[in-house]
Amino acid sequence: MEQLLGSLAPIGAGLAVGLAALGTGYAQAKIGSAAVGAILEKKEMTGIMILLIAIPETMVIFGFVIAVLILYK
């Protein structure tokens, strides 16, 4: 049983990072297109939009942390 869990750990770590990256890419695509439209209408929205684009990136960082925890448990 212990050997089976050890062999599945890299797969779980890869899924943690990969699925988090897919979700982040999807979110950033939607936010990015909306941000371009908002910035074209109001230039002062640039800072807020940069922040909104950066927020989903934390999901990949959390996925990476989970992957490290899985691999080095």
C-alpha positions in Angstrom: 0.0 0.0 0.0 2.8 2.4 0.9 4.5 1.8 -2.5 1.3 2.5 -4.4 0.8 5.8 -2.6 4.5 6.7 -3.3 4.1 6.0 -7.0 0.9 8.1 -7.3 2.3 11.1 -5.5 4.0 12.6 -8.6 0.7 12.2 -10.6 -1.2 14.0 -7.8 1.4 16.8 -7.7 1.3 17.2 -11.4 -2.5 17.4 -11.3 -2.4 20.0 -8.5 -0.2 22.4 -10.5 -1.7 21.6 -14.0 -5.3 22.0 -13.1 -4.6 25.2 -11.1 -2.7 26.6 -14.1 -5.7 25.7 -16.4 -8.1 27.5 -14.1 -5.8 30.5 -13.8 -5.4 30.7 -17.6 -9.2 30.6 -18.1 -9.8 33.3 -15.4 -7.0 35.6 -16.8 -8.4 35.3 -20.3 -11.8 36.4 -19.2 -10.5 39.2 -16.9 -7.9 40.3 -19.5 -10.5 40.9 -22.2 -12.8 42.8 -19.9 -9.8 44.8 -18.6 -8.8 46.0 -22.1 -12.4 47.2 -22.7 -12.5 49.0 -19.3 -9.1 50.6 -19.8 -10.1 51.9 -23.2 -13.1 53.6 -21.7 -11.4 54.9 -18.5 -7.6 55.2 -18.3 -7.7 55.5 -14.5 -8.8 51.9 -14.2 -5.4 50.6 -15.3 -4.1 50.0 -11.7 -7.2 48.2 -10.6 -7.2 46.0 -13.7 -3.6 45.0 -13.2 -4.5 43.9 -9.7 -7.5 42.0 -10.9 -5.3 40.1 -13.5 -2.7 39.3 -10.8 -5.2 37.9 -8.2 -5.9 34.5 -10.0 -2.1 33.9 -10.3 -2.2 33.0 -6.6 -4.2 29.9 -7.5 -1.1 28.5 -9.3 1.1 29.4 -6.3 -1.3 27.5 -4.0 -1.2 24.5 -6.5 2.6 24.5 -6.4 2.6 24.6 -2.6 0.2 21.6 -2.5 2.4 19.8 -5.0 5.5 20.4 -2.8 3.6 19.1 0.2 2.5 16.0 -1.6 6.0 15.2 -2.9 7.9 15.9 0.3 5.4 14.4 2.8 
